Amino acid sequence: MINLPMSAPTFIKSAEIYRSLRKKGITIRKTIDCLIAVLCLEHEVRLFRNDHDFLFIAEHFPLRIV
């Protein structure tokens, strides 16, 4: 497990991802997934996923998933 630092801008970016996808008709079921995605984007970390929400995020943002 990796401990990645978070700040206020991290939470703002998370909300922006959620709103951006929602405007495109995509609903992320768990908002924590947006926060996890932002942390991976900020720290250039690949995400080992077991959740379809990350596929939706990766289609619209440069999230690297495995």
Residue pairs with C-beta under 8 A, 6 or more apart in sequence:
2 45
4 39
4 42
4 43
4 45
6 35
6 39
10 35
10 38
10 39
10 42
11 35
13 38
13 41
13 42
14 31
14 34
14 35
14 37
14 38
15 34
17 28
17 34
17 37
17 38
17 57
17 61
18 28
18 31
18 34
20 60
21 27
21 28
21 56
21 57
21 60
22 28
24 60
26 56
26 60
28 34
28 53
28 56
28 57
29 53
30 51
30 53
33 51
33 53
33 54
33 57
34 57
36 47
36 54
37 47
37 54
37 57
37 61
37 63
39 45
40 46
40 47
40 63
40 64
41 61
41 62
41 63
44 64
45 64
46 64
46 65
46 66
47 54
47 63
47 64
47 65
47 66
48 65
48 66
49 55
49 65
49 66
54 63
54 65
55 65
57 63
58 64
58 65
